[in-house]
Amino acid sequence: MSLNATHEAVVIGAGVSGLALAHDLHRAGLEALVLEKGSEPGGCARTHSESGFLFERGPFNLLVRNPLFESLLGDLNDRVEVVPPSPSAKRREILLGGMRRKVPMSLPDALATPLLSPAQKLRALAEPLLGHRPTSADPTLGDLIRRRFGNGIADRVVSAVVAGVFGGDLDQLSARSCFPLLWEVDQSSSSLILGLIRKGFQSRKNPRRKWKGMISFRDGVGGFCRAMASVLGERLHLNTGVESIERIEGGYRVNVRSSHGESGEIRTARLILGTDLPAARGLLSPWARPVAELLEPIESVSLAVVNAGFGPEAFPTAPEGFGFLVPKVEKGVSILGALFASSVFPHQAPEGCHSIRIFIGGTRSPGWVRFGDEELVERALAELARFLPIKAKPRALAVSKWPDSVPQMKPGHFERIAEVEGLLEREYPGLHLVGNYLHGVSVNDCVVHARTTAARLLAG
């Protein structure tokens, strides 16, 4: 397909958001040209095979929360195989006092857990009586949890989850933008516990779904992205970077250059930016400065992932469960956590072997992402060995670094994005933004927003 032509729609970026949107446009009969500067689709969502191990370079597992995501999986049913987690994935651990401690999954376990002191347990259980309603329309997640359950749950449990998902600090992130269900119940209920129970009963009335909760794919998350890309055929141009964008009569001109030096000018009435936040700001600044200025205050953190594949001899007892996360109160630990990948999805390692994923960076150890690969591996494995006995060196390794990859959605983010989208609709007809810096960082969030945007684009 020519890089000097007019197209019905142009999507810049073949990450999860761009691919999901382009998939829907294609199915509706609107041919979209997708431009990707990298050599493969998926953005951060890539999977690497090494010595029989399947290493996820970005997202490890996907949570299916919305029917829009589930229906996309149905559309791709003949191109990708969904894999559920093993039963052992239900076991979760948090590091406290230098020891991995099981996250309680029942009331008796919660009463016995060493994660909280007796006073902290009583405070958490008394939430219906002692919890306070919000004084702000957009509180931080830390404020929400501390008001409702006290500092123990916030600092020892929720801070670990937030670090694992966002690489950030619960006292800095917006509850509304990062955990909308908790925010909604917090705003409307006198008790968060009772409000969540009511939500659970209401959800049981919804139609039964084929896929719900955690999943992966036979070929990894990268296989999911390749399945979306395969629908596009020759409309996907890899190794093609966008040098600049210009606004012209009736739409936009996109100036591109391939890795082989081929340049082109593409015209379109519908332009979708599916890049990461830094790239979006850079492309918008010269000609859509008001939009770029609204996006400017959004901060991002960098993350790194060390995937290590071990043989059967590496552990006296096979690591079981989902893995462990590190709360903010655990001092002297730089990693954010470790996931026991082959325990959750056994197909990701050869039989009898073990795959472990160590993630680093965020607000807790930002300097680690700048280490060379060898030093990063050495440090990560040394920290892991403090909490998981390792008897042999890894048989396979893969290091991934993602600079400025995870947006930190702070209070006011929801209103900021509403202002961005209102400005686009009023002043930049045909221009749309999709990506993890808008309505959520998870793959589920990105797919839902991308498909919603596609529907709006097709309707307009």
Secondary structure as UniProt FT lines:
FT   STRAND          5..7
FT   STRAND          9..12
FT   HELIX           16..27
FT   TURN            28..29
FT   STRAND          32..35
FT   TURN            43..44
FT   STRAND          47..50
FT   TURN            51..52
FT   STRAND          53..56
FT   STRAND          62..64
FT   HELIX           67..75
FT   TURN            76..79
FT   STRAND          82..83
FT   HELIX           87..90
FT   STRAND          92..96
FT   TURN            97..98
FT   STRAND          99..102
FT   HELIX           107..112
FT   TURN            114..115
FT   HELIX           118..125
FT   HELIX           127..130
FT   HELIX           141..149
FT   HELIX           151..153
FT   HELIX           154..158
FT   HELIX           159..166
FT   TURN            170..172
FT   HELIX           175..178
FT   HELIX           180..188
FT   HELIX           192..203
FT   TURN            204..205
FT   STRAND          213..217
FT   TURN            218..219
FT   HELIX           220..232
FT   HELIX           233..235
FT   STRAND          236..237
FT   STRAND          240..248
FT   TURN            249..250
FT   STRAND          251..258
FT   TURN            259..260
FT   STRAND          263..268
FT   STRAND          271..273
FT   HELIX           277..284
FT   TURN            285..287
FT   HELIX           289..295
FT   TURN            296..297
FT   STRAND          299..310
FT   HELIX           312..314
FT   STRAND          323..325
FT   TURN            328..329
FT   TURN            331..332
FT   STRAND          337..339
FT   HELIX           341..344
FT   HELIX           346..348
FT   TURN            351..352
FT   STRAND          354..361
FT   TURN            362..364
FT   HELIX           366..370
FT   HELIX           373..387
FT   STRAND          396..408
FT   TURN            411..412
FT   HELIX           413..427
FT   TURN            429..430
FT   STRAND          431..433
FT   TURN            436..438
FT   HELIX           443..459
//
